Amino acid sequence: MEGRKLVLHGGPTASSEAVTPRSSFTGSLSNLTAGKTTDYNTPGEEVSACSSSKASLWDWPEVPSGPFWHFRKQAARANLHPQEDLTAVFAALWSQAQQQTDMVRFEFGSSADPVCAHRSVLSLKSTVFASMLDSEVFSEARTGRIRIRDCPRDTFAAFIGYMYGQNEGPVQDGRAMWDLADKYGVESVRQFLLRTLDETNVAAAAQYAFDTGSMELAAAARLCAGECLPRIASGALQGVKLEVALALMTAFRPGGLAHYSFAERWHAANGSFEQTEALLRQVDFGKVHLSDLLGTVKPSGLVAPALFSDICERKLERIRSHPWAMQPIDPTFVFGGPGQEPGRFNSPVGAAVFPDGCFAVCDRDNQRVQVLSGDGRPLGTIGRWG
């Protein structure tokens, strides 16, 4: 991911040097073995693209703590090869790889079975493997064997499978897949993971982006949250930090009740009143209808009574100051009264004035709307019992 460094260790006496992921492994090995001078003509010494011959390995970075990034449920609608119809081709290549014919072998130690893949597929999909396997300078190119340490065999096998377009095997954490795709320069897997973002996993992906500094993943997560924030359940927010929750919430432009409901779900998942208050400060309660304030916000108990009263008072003030708000007047005459006859009312709940001076009254319990002249004479009714 952008700005991160990949450390490739040399032998016990060699120091290590950081190199940028997806960089081209060409020229001398000084960028890989950090100052180790290698004589390529020395008999018996194997040159490794990933380390010295004494400890050939790819160092596996520790995955930060945070929520599990689940993407398998979404994989069915996210084509790994959106520009090409290569499913059958890659499936056949994957089958050949299992037969271990003319393959590159990824070895994990004596107790784990190797993972095999075609050189052509690795070079096609990965800029790192292309640089390594296309040069006879490196021992991996000559022997077709690469040692992998500190990365679980099943995780790495799933990653290689995704390079072939295969979505099988145990469920994998998207964080591990993203880190491997970034480390080995496999853009197709990175884009595949971005296309699987939805309300079930966007919070976990955003937390991982925050922990690792991936700007590309963070931008994609905010874009996704801008469309699906109201559908993010509280279970998907467990372990998501306040900073990440704020970024996701502010990405959803409509705001109002949707922002408040998101803060409520985040609080249910993480249970911190002090931090939830920071989320509530970003809620524009002016966009929340008064009925929602009374029916949703108040019963939740997240807003202190004094603050809630202040919110309601400011809401009423906005209503009173609206240009279309009714202004107090001194009545010049009184008409109507309780009853069912024309011109009388039973629980009137609203009125509207027409340009010609006539007006309509919503006569609720009589189940009708009465239209009256400017001096109160009944002109007609709309609706009836039934």
C-alpha positions as CSV (number, residue, x, y, z in Angstrom):
1,M,0.0,0.0,0.0
2,E,1.1,3.5,-0.6
3,G,3.9,4.8,1.4
4,R,4.7,1.5,3.2
5,K,8.0,-0.2,3.0
6,L,8.8,-3.9,2.5
7,V,11.8,-5.3,4.4
8,L,13.6,-8.2,2.9
9,H,16.1,-9.8,5.3
10,G,19.4,-11.2,4.4
11,G,21.5,-13.7,6.3
12,P,22.3,-13.6,10.0
13,T,25.1,-11.1,9.5
14,A,23.5,-9.0,6.8
15,S,21.5,-5.9,7.6
16,S,18.2,-5.2,5.9
17,E,17.1,-2.3,3.7
18,A,13.5,-1.1,3.0
19,V,12.4,-1.2,-0.6
20,T,9.2,0.1,-2.0
21,P,6.5,-2.5,-2.9
22,R,6.0,-3.2,-6.6
23,S,9.5,-1.8,-7.4
24,S,11.5,-3.5,-10.1
25,F,14.1,-6.0,-8.9
26,T,16.7,-5.3,-11.5
27,G,20.4,-4.4,-11.3
28,S,22.5,-5.3,-8.3
29,L,21.1,-7.0,-5.2
30,S,22.1,-4.0,-2.9
31,N,18.5,-3.0,-2.7
32,L,17.6,-6.5,-1.5
33,T,20.4,-7.6,0.7
34,A,21.3,-4.2,2.2
35,G,25.0,-3.8,1.6
36,K,25.8,-7.5,1.2
37,T,28.3,-7.8,-1.7
38,T,27.7,-11.0,-3.7
39,D,30.1,-12.5,-6.1
40,Y,27.9,-14.1,-8.7
41,N,30.9,-16.1,-10.0
42,T,31.6,-17.9,-6.7
43,P,30.9,-21.6,-7.2
44,G,28.2,-23.1,-5.0
45,E,26.6,-19.9,-3.9
46,E,23.0,-19.3,-4.8
47,V,21.7,-15.8,-5.3
48,S,18.2,-15.3,-3.9
49,A,15.9,-12.5,-4.9
50,C,14.4,-12.5,-1.4
51,S,17.5,-13.0,0.9
52,S,20.9,-14.6,1.2
53,S,21.3,-18.3,0.6
54,K,21.6,-19.0,4.3
55,A,18.0,-17.8,5.1
56,S,15.9,-17.6,2.0
57,L,12.5,-16.1,3.1
58,W,9.9,-13.5,2.5
59,D,9.3,-11.7,5.8
60,W,5.6,-11.6,6.6
61,P,4.5,-8.3,8.2
62,E,2.3,-8.6,11.3
63,V,-1.4,-7.8,10.5
64,P,-2.6,-5.0,12.8
65,S,-5.3,-5.8,15.3
66,G,-8.8,-4.8,14.2
67,P,-12.1,-6.3,12.9
68,F,-12.0,-9.2,10.4
69,W,-12.3,-8.0,6.8
70,H,-14.8,-10.5,5.3
71,F,-15.2,-10.4,1.6
72,R,-16.1,-13.9,0.4
73,K,-19.8,-13.3,0.4
74,Q,-19.3,-10.4,-2.1
75,A,-16.8,-12.3,-4.3
76,A,-19.5,-13.8,-6.5
77,R,-20.4,-10.4,-8.0
78,A,-16.8,-9.1,-8.2
79,N,-15.1,-10.5,-11.3
80,L,-11.3,-11.0,-10.7
81,H,-10.7,-10.3,-14.4
82,P,-13.3,-7.7,-15.4
83,Q,-11.7,-6.9,-18.7
84,E,-11.1,-10.4,-19.9
85,D,-13.1,-13.7,-20.0
86,L,-10.3,-15.9,-18.7
87,T,-12.1,-18.0,-16.2
88,A,-11.8,-21.3,-18.1
89,V,-8.1,-20.6,-19.0
90,F,-7.1,-19.8,-15.5
91,A,-9.1,-22.8,-14.1
92,A,-7.1,-25.1,-16.4
93,L,-3.8,-23.5,-15.4
94,W,-4.7,-23.9,-11.8
95,S,-5.5,-27.6,-12.4
96,Q,-2.1,-28.0,-14.0
97,A,-0.5,-26.3,-11.1
98,Q,-1.8,-28.9,-8.7
99,Q,-0.1,-31.5,-10.8
100,Q,3.2,-29.7,-10.3
101,T,4.4,-29.7,-13.9
102,D,6.9,-27.0,-14.8
103,M,5.8,-25.0,-11.8
104,V,7.2,-22.5,-9.3
105,R,7.1,-24.1,-5.9
106,F,6.4,-22.0,-2.8
107,E,7.8,-24.0,0.2
108,F,6.8,-23.5,3.8
109,G,8.9,-26.0,5.7
110,S,9.1,-29.7,6.0
111,S,5.6,-30.2,7.4
112,A,3.6,-28.2,4.9
113,D,2.8,-29.1,1.4
114,P,4.2,-26.7,-1.2
115,V,2.0,-24.4,-3.2
116,C,2.7,-24.5,-7.0
117,A,1.9,-21.9,-9.7
118,H,2.8,-21.3,-13.3
119,R,5.7,-18.9,-14.0
120,S,3.7,-17.2,-16.7
121,V,0.8,-16.5,-14.4
122,L,3.0,-15.2,-11.7
123,S,4.9,-12.9,-14.1
124,L,1.6,-11.7,-15.7
125,K,-0.1,-10.9,-12.4
126,S,2.8,-9.8,-10.2
127,T,5.4,-7.1,-10.9
128,V,7.6,-8.5,-8.1
129,F,7.5,-12.1,-9.3
130,A,8.0,-11.0,-12.9
131,S,11.3,-9.2,-11.9
132,M,12.4,-12.2,-9.8
133,L,11.6,-15.1,-12.2
134,D,12.6,-13.4,-15.5
135,S,16.2,-12.9,-14.3
136,E,18.6,-15.8,-14.2
137,V,20.6,-13.8,-11.7
138,F,18.3,-15.0,-8.9
139,S,18.3,-18.6,-7.6
140,E,14.5,-18.6,-7.7
141,A,14.5,-18.2,-11.4
142,R,16.9,-21.1,-11.9
143,T,15.5,-23.5,-9.4
144,G,11.8,-22.6,-9.4
145,R,11.7,-22.8,-5.6
146,I,10.8,-19.9,-3.3
147,R,10.8,-20.2,0.5
148,I,7.9,-18.5,2.4
149,R,8.1,-18.1,6.1
150,D,5.8,-16.5,8.7
151,C,2.8,-16.6,6.3
152,P,0.3,-19.4,6.8
153,R,0.3,-21.9,4.0
154,D,-3.5,-21.7,3.5
155,T,-3.4,-17.9,3.4
156,F,-0.7,-17.9,0.8
157,A,-2.4,-20.6,-1.2
158,A,-5.7,-18.6,-1.2
159,F,-3.7,-15.6,-2.4
160,I,-2.2,-17.5,-5.3
161,G,-5.7,-18.9,-6.1
162,Y,-7.1,-15.4,-6.4
163,M,-4.4,-14.7,-8.9
164,Y,-5.9,-17.5,-11.0
165,G,-9.4,-16.2,-10.4
166,Q,-10.3,-19.1,-8.0
167,N,-12.5,-18.3,-5.0
168,E,-12.4,-21.5,-3.0
169,G,-11.0,-22.9,0.2
170,P,-11.3,-21.5,3.8
171,V,-12.5,-18.0,4.4
172,Q,-9.6,-15.6,4.4
173,D,-9.2,-12.2,6.1
174,G,-9.2,-9.4,3.5
175,R,-6.4,-7.7,5.5
176,A,-4.0,-10.5,4.7
177,M,-5.0,-10.6,1.1
178,W,-4.6,-6.8,0.7
179,D,-1.2,-6.9,2.3
180,L,0.0,-9.8,0.1
181,A,-1.4,-8.1,-3.0
182,D,0.4,-4.9,-2.1
183,K,3.6,-6.7,-1.2
184,Y,3.9,-8.7,-4.4
185,G,2.4,-6.0,-6.7
186,V,-0.8,-7.9,-7.7
187,E,-3.1,-5.1,-8.9
188,S,-5.9,-7.5,-10.0
189,V,-6.3,-8.8,-6.4
190,R,-6.2,-5.3,-5.0
191,Q,-9.0,-4.1,-7.4
192,F,-11.0,-7.2,-6.7
193,L,-10.9,-6.5,-2.9
194,L,-12.0,-2.9,-3.6
195,R,-15.0,-4.1,-5.7
196,T,-16.2,-6.4,-2.8
197,L,-16.6,-3.5,-0.4
198,D,-20.1,-3.1,1.0
199,E,-22.0,-2.5,4.2
200,T,-20.8,-5.8,5.7
201,N,-17.1,-5.1,5.5
202,V,-16.4,-1.5,4.7
203,A,-15.8,-0.6,8.4
204,A,-13.2,-3.3,8.8
205,A,-11.5,-2.3,5.6
206,A,-11.5,1.4,6.7
207,Q,-10.0,0.4,10.0
208,Y,-7.3,-1.5,8.3
209,A,-6.6,1.4,6.0
210,F,-6.3,3.7,9.0
211,D,-3.9,1.3,10.8
212,T,-1.6,0.8,7.7
213,G,-1.9,4.2,6.1
214,S,-3.3,3.0,2.8
215,M,-4.8,6.1,1.1
216,E,-6.2,4.1,-1.8
217,L,-8.2,1.8,0.5
218,A,-9.3,4.6,2.7
219,A,-10.7,6.6,-0.2
220,A,-12.5,3.5,-1.5
221,A,-14.0,2.9,1.9
222,R,-15.3,6.4,2.3
223,L,-16.8,6.3,-1.2
224,C,-18.6,3.1,-0.3
225,A,-19.7,4.5,3.1
226,G,-21.2,7.5,1.3
227,E,-23.7,5.1,-0.3
228,C,-24.3,2.4,2.3
229,L,-23.8,4.1,5.8
230,P,-27.5,3.6,6.9
231,R,-27.1,-0.2,6.2
232,I,-23.9,-0.8,8.3
233,A,-25.0,-2.9,11.2
234,S,-23.6,-2.5,14.7
235,G,-22.0,-6.0,14.5
236,A,-19.8,-4.7,11.6
237,L,-18.6,-1.8,13.7
238,Q,-17.0,-3.8,16.5
239,G,-13.4,-2.8,17.0
240,V,-13.7,0.2,14.8
241,K,-12.0,3.3,16.3
242,L,-13.6,6.7,16.7
243,E,-11.4,8.3,14.0
244,V,-12.5,5.7,11.5
245,A,-16.2,6.0,12.5
246,L,-16.0,9.8,12.1
247,A,-14.5,9.4,8.6
248,L,-17.2,7.0,7.6
249,M,-20.0,9.0,9.0
250,T,-19.0,12.3,7.4
251,A,-18.7,10.6,4.0
252,F,-22.5,10.2,4.0
253,R,-23.8,13.6,2.8
254,P,-27.5,13.5,3.7
255,G,-26.6,13.4,7.4
256,G,-29.4,14.1,9.9
257,L,-31.1,11.0,11.3
258,A,-28.8,8.7,9.3
259,H,-25.8,10.2,11.2
260,Y,-27.5,9.8,14.5
261,S,-28.5,6.2,13.9
262,F,-24.9,5.4,12.8
263,A,-23.6,6.9,16.1
264,E,-26.1,4.9,18.0
265,R,-25.0,1.6,16.3
266,W,-21.3,2.5,16.8
267,H,-22.1,3.1,20.5
268,A,-23.9,-0.3,20.8
269,A,-20.8,-2.0,19.3
270,N,-18.1,-0.2,21.3
271,G,-19.9,1.1,24.4
272,S,-18.1,4.4,25.1
273,F,-20.3,7.4,26.0
274,E,-17.4,9.8,26.0
275,Q,-16.3,8.8,22.5
276,T,-19.9,8.6,21.2
277,E,-20.3,12.2,22.2
278,A,-17.7,13.1,19.7
279,L,-19.8,11.4,17.0
280,L,-23.0,13.2,18.2
281,R,-21.2,16.6,17.8
282,Q,-21.0,15.9,14.1
283,V,-24.8,15.3,13.8
284,D,-26.8,18.1,12.4
285,F,-29.9,17.8,14.5
286,G,-31.5,20.6,12.4
287,K,-32.0,18.0,9.7
288,V,-33.8,15.6,12.0
289,H,-37.6,15.9,12.0
290,L,-39.2,16.8,15.3
291,S,-41.1,13.5,15.3
292,D,-37.8,11.6,14.9
293,L,-36.3,13.6,17.8
294,L,-39.2,12.6,20.0
295,G,-39.6,9.0,18.7
296,T,-36.0,7.9,18.1
297,V,-33.4,10.3,19.6
298,K,-35.0,10.8,23.0
299,P,-35.8,7.1,23.8
300,S,-32.2,6.1,23.0
301,G,-30.9,8.0,26.0
302,L,-27.6,8.9,24.3
303,V,-28.4,12.7,24.3
304,A,-28.4,14.3,27.8
305,P,-31.8,15.7,28.8
306,A,-30.6,19.3,29.0
307,L,-29.0,19.0,25.5
308,F,-32.1,17.3,24.1
309,S,-34.3,20.2,25.4
310,D,-31.9,22.7,23.8
311,I,-32.0,20.8,20.5
312,C,-35.8,20.7,20.5
313,E,-36.0,24.4,21.4
314,R,-33.7,25.3,18.5
315,K,-35.7,23.1,16.2
316,L,-38.9,24.9,17.2
317,E,-37.2,28.2,16.7
318,R,-36.3,27.3,13.2
319,I,-39.9,26.3,12.5
320,R,-41.2,29.6,14.0
321,S,-38.7,31.6,12.0
322,H,-39.5,29.9,8.7
323,P,-40.9,32.3,6.1
324,W,-44.0,30.2,5.7
325,A,-44.6,29.9,9.4
326,M,-48.0,31.2,10.7
327,Q,-47.7,34.5,12.4
328,P,-49.9,35.5,15.4
329,I,-52.9,37.6,14.4
330,D,-55.8,39.3,16.2
331,P,-59.0,37.5,15.0
332,T,-61.7,39.9,13.6
333,F,-64.4,37.2,13.8
334,V,-64.9,33.7,15.3
335,F,-66.7,30.9,13.5
336,G,-67.2,27.1,13.7
337,G,-67.5,25.1,16.9
338,P,-67.7,21.4,17.8
339,G,-70.0,19.2,15.7
340,Q,-70.5,17.3,12.5
341,E,-72.5,19.9,10.5
342,P,-70.9,21.9,7.7
343,G,-68.8,24.7,9.2
344,R,-68.2,22.8,12.4
345,F,-65.2,20.7,13.4
346,N,-64.2,17.8,15.5
347,S,-60.4,17.9,16.3
348,P,-59.2,20.3,13.5
349,V,-55.5,19.6,13.0
350,G,-54.4,21.9,10.2
351,A,-55.3,24.6,7.8
352,A,-54.2,26.0,4.4
353,V,-55.0,29.4,2.9
354,F,-55.6,29.7,-0.9
355,P,-54.6,32.8,-2.9
356,D,-58.2,33.9,-3.3
357,G,-58.7,34.1,0.5
358,C,-60.5,30.8,1.0
359,F,-59.0,28.2,3.2
360,A,-59.2,24.5,3.9
361,V,-59.4,22.9,7.4
362,C,-58.4,19.3,8.1
363,D,-61.3,18.1,10.2
364,R,-59.6,14.9,11.5
365,D,-62.3,13.1,13.6
366,N,-65.0,14.0,11.1
367,Q,-62.7,12.4,8.5
368,R,-63.0,15.2,6.0
369,V,-61.4,18.4,4.7
370,Q,-63.7,21.4,4.8
371,V,-63.3,24.4,2.4
372,L,-64.6,27.7,3.6
373,S,-64.7,31.2,2.3
374,G,-62.7,34.0,3.8
375,D,-65.6,35.0,6.1
376,G,-66.1,31.4,7.3
377,R,-69.0,30.2,5.1
378,P,-68.8,26.5,4.2
379,L,-68.1,26.0,0.5
380,G,-67.7,22.2,0.4
381,T,-66.1,19.1,1.8
382,I,-63.6,16.5,0.6
383,G,-63.9,13.0,2.0
384,R,-66.4,11.3,4.2
385,W,-66.8,8.4,6.7
386,G,-66.3,5.0,5.2
